[in-house]
Amino acid sequence: MLEIIISEDKKVSNQLIINGVTITQDLGIFSTGGTDNIWVSIYDSDLSEKIMGIAFDETPKEIWNLKLYYPLDFIEFVKEIEIGRDLDQTAFTELNFVFSFDIEKWKKPFSIEEYGEAMREVVSEYKDCEIEWVIRDELIVNGFNIKCKDFKGDEKIKAVLERHIPFIQEIGEKVKPLLIKKSREGSVVSLFDFPEHVRVPCEQYLLYFVEFLKNIGISATTDISHQAGRVLFSVTPESKKTALEQIREALEIYLQLPNSFAHSGFTSMLLEPREQQLLANIQHLNGQLMLANAIAQAQGVTIQNQKDVIEQQQKLVDASILQQSLLIEEKNSNSPDNEEILGGTVSLTNLEVKGFQVNIPNIYRLIRDKIIKK
């Protein structure tokens, strides 16, 4: 039970009582006497937890604004939540995640303004969830809120909070790559989440991409760095005339080659050095992935973990990078006996022994026709 005792003296603070115990000033601060716009700010974690256990409608009607200490471990700028009533003060209508910044200690590679604008851009995708970005005054550096309005008065504060946290975490994850991309305009930027035991060979394969581009007539530089445990890979063309979309399409094809050829047999053919190099890079990566998987199995990982690792290895990158597999399984028995994909580069057959015919030179011809000559 949460109660408030209103002080008639506007110079004296009101009193807040929970479960019969008066809350002292060292646990929070309250507005002074009077019944207009009474606000309460609690900065004690245990007390905040107790208050969050009550329903919105159980909060004294005299309180117009209530702040509770609730830091998020996945967003360092959120230390408290705030619930507020409508203009008529009849019911609480919003729950806010409060973003605050210490300008003097700011050492991020992006500015507070850039962070706020990126957050605003991502949150705009969640209007259907009744979640919106709200700036508190004219300056973003003074903070902003993510407002949530999808709840009922008879719900407990903690239940509504926990229901919205997955959205806030998802928003925070989307903001990170957006900030990175904005800081590297003029480059194609991708984030990868490789399992630790295959990270090195996967990164090495990414570095070979610059040679792959060179062989199809695009000069570019690549860079690999690490952000919060993820691999950040950027590709920057040397000429501004090169469309980033060309590089993006080439990268998508390049990333899918190891998965496409992982279990294929290669026909004998005469290959040029650059084509032999590409094939060697693909085989080396797949060999390293197989070795890493064998070591993981030998170390006694669980069957489920093995499946997860194998799936991650085969996909190479997460679903946000690979929109679909180049190898499409036949849906029914009426499918043709021979299906060519990737412009004839790979031919799927109904043969039981692997059933692949791979024409490496066609890879470069395909990419030139599809990308360079656009």
C-alpha positions as CSV (number, residue, x, y, z in Angstrom):
1,M,0.0,0.0,0.0
2,L,1.4,3.4,-1.1
3,E,0.1,6.5,0.6
4,I,0.9,10.2,0.6
5,I,0.4,12.8,3.3
6,I,0.0,16.3,1.9
7,S,1.7,19.1,3.7
8,E,-0.3,22.3,3.8
9,D,2.9,24.3,4.1
10,K,4.4,24.7,0.6
11,K,7.8,25.0,2.1
12,V,7.6,21.5,3.7
13,S,7.9,18.3,1.7
14,N,5.0,15.9,1.5
15,Q,5.4,12.5,3.1
16,L,5.3,9.2,1.3
17,I,4.3,6.0,3.2
18,I,4.6,2.4,2.0
19,N,3.2,-0.5,4.0
20,G,2.9,1.8,7.0
21,V,6.6,2.9,6.9
22,T,7.4,6.5,6.2
23,I,9.9,7.0,3.4
24,T,12.8,9.2,4.5
25,Q,14.5,11.8,2.4
26,D,17.7,9.7,2.0
27,L,15.7,7.2,-0.1
28,G,14.0,9.7,-2.4
29,I,12.8,13.2,-2.8
30,F,9.3,14.6,-3.0
31,S,7.7,17.8,-4.0
32,T,6.8,20.3,-1.3
33,G,3.4,20.9,0.1
34,G,0.3,21.6,-2.0
35,T,-1.8,19.4,-4.1
36,D,-0.8,20.6,-7.6
37,N,1.6,18.5,-9.7
38,I,2.9,16.3,-6.9
39,W,5.9,14.4,-7.9
40,V,8.0,11.7,-6.3
41,S,11.5,10.5,-7.2
42,I,12.9,7.3,-5.5
43,Y,16.6,6.5,-5.9
44,D,16.7,3.5,-3.6
45,S,16.6,0.2,-5.5
46,D,14.9,-1.9,-2.8
47,L,12.2,0.8,-2.3
48,S,11.7,1.1,-6.0
49,E,11.2,-2.6,-6.3
50,K,8.5,-2.5,-3.6
51,I,6.6,0.3,-5.3
52,M,6.8,-1.5,-8.7
53,G,4.9,-4.3,-7.1
54,I,1.7,-2.3,-7.0
55,A,-0.7,-1.5,-9.8
56,F,-0.9,1.8,-11.5
57,D,-4.4,2.4,-10.1
58,E,-3.2,1.7,-6.6
59,T,-0.9,4.7,-6.7
60,P,-2.3,7.7,-4.8
61,K,-4.2,10.0,-7.2
62,E,-2.4,13.0,-5.8
63,I,0.9,11.9,-7.4
64,W,1.2,13.3,-10.9
65,N,4.7,12.0,-11.7
66,L,6.6,9.0,-10.2
67,K,10.2,8.2,-10.9
68,L,11.8,4.9,-9.8
69,Y,15.4,3.6,-9.8
70,Y,15.7,0.9,-12.4
71,P,19.0,0.7,-14.3
72,L,19.2,-1.3,-17.5
73,D,22.3,-3.5,-17.8
74,F,22.1,-3.4,-21.6
75,I,21.7,0.4,-22.0
76,E,24.0,2.3,-19.7
77,F,22.1,5.6,-20.2
78,V,18.9,4.4,-18.5
79,K,19.0,4.5,-14.7
80,E,15.3,5.1,-14.0
81,I,11.8,4.8,-15.2
82,E,9.1,7.4,-15.0
83,I,5.3,7.0,-15.0
84,G,3.0,10.0,-15.6
85,R,-0.7,10.8,-15.6
86,D,-2.7,12.4,-18.3
87,L,-3.4,16.2,-18.2
88,D,-6.6,15.6,-16.1
89,Q,-4.5,13.6,-13.6
90,T,-7.2,10.9,-13.7
91,A,-5.0,8.0,-14.7
92,F,-1.4,7.0,-15.4
93,T,-1.1,6.9,-19.2
94,E,2.6,6.5,-19.9
95,L,5.7,4.6,-18.7
96,N,9.0,6.2,-19.8
97,F,12.5,4.8,-19.9
98,V,14.5,7.8,-19.0
99,F,17.8,8.4,-20.9
100,S,20.3,10.7,-19.2
101,F,23.8,11.7,-20.1
102,D,26.9,13.0,-18.4
103,I,28.3,15.5,-20.9
104,E,31.6,15.9,-19.1
105,K,32.4,12.2,-19.0
106,W,31.2,11.4,-22.6
107,K,33.9,9.5,-24.5
108,K,31.9,7.6,-27.1
109,P,33.0,7.6,-30.8
110,F,29.6,9.3,-31.6
111,S,28.0,12.4,-30.1
112,I,25.0,12.5,-27.8
113,E,23.1,14.2,-30.6
114,E,24.0,11.4,-33.0
115,Y,22.9,8.8,-30.5
116,G,19.6,10.5,-29.9
117,E,18.9,10.9,-33.6
118,A,19.7,7.2,-34.2
119,M,17.5,6.2,-31.3
120,R,14.6,8.4,-32.7
121,E,15.0,6.7,-36.1
122,V,14.8,3.2,-34.7
123,V,12.0,3.9,-32.3
124,S,9.9,5.3,-35.1
125,E,9.6,1.7,-36.4
126,Y,7.6,0.7,-33.2
127,K,4.6,3.0,-33.5
128,D,2.3,0.1,-33.8
129,C,3.5,-1.1,-30.4
130,E,2.6,2.3,-28.9
131,I,6.2,3.1,-28.3
132,E,7.6,6.5,-29.2
133,W,10.7,8.7,-28.8
134,V,10.2,11.9,-26.8
135,I,12.7,14.7,-26.3
136,R,12.4,16.4,-22.9
137,D,13.4,19.9,-24.1
138,E,15.0,21.5,-27.1
139,L,18.4,19.9,-26.6
140,I,19.0,16.1,-26.9
141,V,22.0,16.3,-24.6
142,N,19.6,17.1,-21.8
143,G,18.0,13.7,-22.2
144,F,15.1,12.0,-23.8
145,N,12.5,9.3,-23.1
146,I,11.2,6.2,-24.8
147,K,7.5,6.4,-24.0
148,C,5.3,3.2,-23.7
149,K,1.6,3.6,-23.6
150,D,0.3,0.0,-24.0
151,F,-0.9,-0.9,-20.5
152,K,-4.0,-0.9,-18.3
153,G,-4.5,0.7,-14.9
154,D,-5.1,-2.6,-13.1
155,E,-1.7,-4.0,-14.2
156,K,1.3,-4.0,-11.9
157,I,4.0,-1.5,-12.8
158,K,6.7,-4.3,-12.8
159,A,4.6,-6.5,-15.1
160,V,4.3,-3.7,-17.7
161,L,7.9,-2.8,-17.3
162,E,9.1,-6.4,-18.0
163,R,6.7,-6.7,-20.9
164,H,8.4,-3.7,-22.6
165,I,12.0,-4.4,-21.8
166,P,12.5,-6.8,-24.8
167,F,11.4,-4.0,-27.1
168,I,13.8,-1.6,-25.5
169,Q,16.7,-4.2,-25.7
170,E,15.8,-4.8,-29.4
171,I,15.8,-1.1,-30.1
172,G,19.2,-0.7,-28.4
173,E,20.7,-3.5,-30.5
174,K,19.4,-1.9,-33.7
175,V,20.9,1.5,-32.8
176,K,24.5,0.1,-32.5
177,P,24.9,-0.9,-36.2
178,L,23.0,2.2,-37.3
179,L,25.5,4.4,-35.5
180,I,28.4,2.5,-37.0
181,K,27.0,2.8,-40.5
182,K,26.4,6.6,-40.1
183,S,29.9,7.1,-38.9
184,R,31.3,5.3,-42.0
185,E,29.3,6.8,-44.8
186,G,30.7,5.9,-48.1
187,S,31.4,2.3,-47.0
188,V,29.5,-1.0,-46.9
189,V,29.3,-2.0,-43.2
190,S,28.3,-5.4,-41.9
191,L,28.2,-6.8,-38.4
192,F,28.9,-10.5,-37.8
193,D,28.4,-12.6,-34.7
194,F,30.8,-15.6,-35.2
195,P,31.1,-18.3,-32.7
196,E,34.5,-17.7,-30.9
197,H,36.1,-21.0,-32.0
198,V,35.6,-20.2,-35.8
199,R,36.0,-16.4,-35.6
200,V,39.6,-16.4,-36.9
201,P,39.0,-18.4,-40.2
202,C,35.8,-16.4,-40.8
203,E,37.6,-13.1,-40.4
204,Q,40.4,-14.3,-42.7
205,Y,37.8,-15.2,-45.4
206,L,36.4,-11.7,-45.1
207,L,39.8,-10.2,-45.7
208,Y,40.1,-12.1,-49.0
209,F,37.1,-10.2,-50.2
210,V,39.2,-7.3,-51.4
211,E,41.0,-9.6,-53.8
212,F,37.6,-11.0,-55.0
213,L,36.5,-7.4,-55.8
214,K,39.8,-6.7,-57.5
215,N,39.2,-9.6,-59.9
216,I,35.8,-8.2,-61.0
217,G,37.2,-4.8,-61.5
218,I,36.5,-2.9,-58.2
219,S,39.3,-1.4,-56.2
220,A,38.5,-1.1,-52.5
221,T,39.9,-1.4,-49.0
222,T,38.6,-3.4,-46.1
223,D,38.7,-3.1,-42.4
224,I,37.9,-5.4,-39.5
225,S,37.3,-4.3,-35.9
226,H,35.4,-5.6,-33.0
227,Q,32.3,-4.0,-31.3
228,A,30.8,-5.5,-28.2
229,G,32.0,-9.0,-29.1
230,R,30.9,-8.7,-32.7
231,V,33.0,-8.4,-35.9
232,L,32.6,-5.1,-37.7
233,F,33.5,-5.5,-41.4
234,S,33.6,-2.4,-43.6
235,V,34.4,-2.1,-47.3
236,T,35.3,1.3,-48.8
237,P,35.7,1.7,-52.6
238,E,38.7,3.7,-53.7
239,S,36.6,5.5,-56.4
240,K,33.5,7.5,-55.4
241,K,32.0,6.5,-58.8
242,T,31.7,2.9,-57.5
243,A,28.1,2.3,-56.3
244,L,28.0,0.8,-52.8
245,E,25.1,-1.3,-54.0
246,Q,27.5,-3.1,-56.4
247,I,29.8,-3.9,-53.5
248,R,26.9,-5.0,-51.3
249,E,25.6,-7.4,-53.9
250,A,29.1,-8.8,-54.5
251,L,29.6,-9.3,-50.8
252,E,26.3,-11.2,-50.5
253,I,27.3,-13.6,-53.2
254,Y,30.8,-14.0,-51.7
255,L,29.4,-14.8,-48.3
256,Q,27.2,-17.5,-49.6
257,L,29.8,-19.3,-51.6
258,P,31.3,-21.4,-48.7
259,N,27.8,-22.6,-47.7
260,S,26.9,-23.4,-51.3
261,F,30.0,-25.4,-51.9
262,A,30.4,-26.9,-48.4
263,H,29.6,-30.5,-49.5
264,S,30.0,-30.3,-53.2
265,G,32.3,-32.3,-55.5
266,F,34.3,-30.2,-58.0
267,T,34.6,-31.2,-61.6
268,S,38.1,-31.1,-63.2
269,M,38.7,-28.0,-65.2
270,L,41.4,-25.6,-66.2
271,L,41.4,-22.6,-63.8
272,E,43.2,-19.3,-63.9
273,P,45.2,-18.4,-60.9
274,R,42.6,-16.0,-59.5
275,E,39.9,-18.6,-59.8
276,Q,42.2,-21.2,-58.2
277,Q,42.7,-18.7,-55.3
278,L,39.0,-18.2,-54.8
279,L,38.4,-22.0,-54.7
280,A,41.3,-22.4,-52.3
281,N,39.9,-19.7,-50.0
282,I,36.5,-21.4,-49.9
283,Q,38.0,-24.9,-49.3
284,H,40.3,-23.5,-46.6
285,L,37.4,-21.9,-44.8
286,N,35.2,-24.9,-45.0
287,G,38.1,-27.1,-43.8
288,Q,38.7,-24.9,-40.8
289,L,35.0,-24.9,-39.9
290,M,35.0,-28.7,-40.1
291,L,38.1,-28.9,-37.9
292,A,36.6,-26.5,-35.4
293,N,33.4,-28.5,-35.2
294,A,35.3,-31.8,-34.8
295,I,37.3,-30.2,-31.9
296,A,34.1,-29.0,-30.3
297,Q,32.5,-32.4,-30.5
298,A,35.7,-34.0,-29.0
299,Q,35.4,-31.7,-26.1
300,G,32.1,-33.1,-25.2
301,V,29.7,-30.3,-26.1
302,T,26.0,-31.2,-25.9
303,I,24.1,-32.4,-28.9
304,Q,22.0,-29.3,-29.0
305,N,25.1,-27.0,-28.8
306,Q,26.6,-29.0,-31.6
307,K,23.6,-28.4,-33.8
308,D,23.6,-24.7,-33.0
309,V,27.3,-24.5,-33.9
310,I,26.9,-26.4,-37.1
311,E,24.0,-24.2,-38.1
312,Q,25.9,-21.1,-37.4
313,Q,28.9,-22.4,-39.4
314,Q,26.8,-23.3,-42.4
315,K,25.0,-20.0,-42.5
316,L,28.3,-18.1,-41.8
317,V,26.5,-15.0,-41.1
318,D,23.2,-14.2,-39.4
319,A,19.8,-14.1,-41.1
320,S,20.0,-10.3,-41.4
321,I,22.9,-10.6,-43.8
322,L,21.8,-13.7,-45.8
323,Q,18.3,-13.1,-47.1
324,Q,18.0,-16.6,-48.5
325,S,20.2,-19.6,-49.4
326,L,21.3,-19.9,-52.9
327,L,20.7,-23.7,-52.7
328,I,17.0,-24.2,-52.9
329,E,15.6,-27.6,-52.0
330,E,13.2,-29.1,-54.5
331,K,9.7,-28.8,-53.2
332,N,8.0,-31.7,-54.9
333,S,8.6,-34.6,-57.3
334,N,7.4,-32.6,-60.2
335,S,10.6,-30.4,-60.1
336,P,13.0,-30.7,-63.0
337,D,15.8,-33.3,-62.8
338,N,18.4,-30.6,-63.2
339,E,18.1,-27.0,-61.8
340,E,20.7,-24.4,-62.5
341,I,21.2,-21.6,-60.0
342,L,23.5,-18.6,-59.7
343,G,23.5,-18.1,-63.5
344,G,24.7,-21.7,-64.2
345,T,27.5,-21.6,-61.7
346,V,25.9,-24.4,-59.7
347,S,23.8,-27.2,-61.1
348,L,21.6,-29.3,-58.7
349,T,20.7,-32.8,-59.8
350,N,18.9,-35.7,-58.4
351,L,22.0,-37.8,-58.2
352,E,22.6,-39.4,-54.8
353,V,26.3,-38.8,-54.8
354,K,26.5,-35.1,-53.9
355,G,25.1,-34.1,-57.2
356,F,27.0,-30.9,-57.8
357,Q,28.7,-29.5,-60.8
358,V,30.6,-26.3,-60.2
359,N,31.9,-23.9,-62.8
360,I,34.2,-21.5,-61.0
361,P,35.0,-19.2,-64.0
362,N,31.2,-18.6,-64.4
363,I,31.3,-17.0,-60.9
364,Y,33.3,-14.0,-62.2
365,R,31.3,-13.8,-65.5
366,L,28.0,-13.8,-63.5
367,I,29.2,-11.1,-61.1
368,R,30.4,-8.9,-64.0
369,D,27.1,-9.2,-65.8
370,K,25.0,-8.7,-62.8
371,I,26.9,-6.1,-60.9
372,I,29.5,-4.3,-62.9
373,K,27.4,-3.8,-66.1
374,K,24.3,-2.5,-64.3
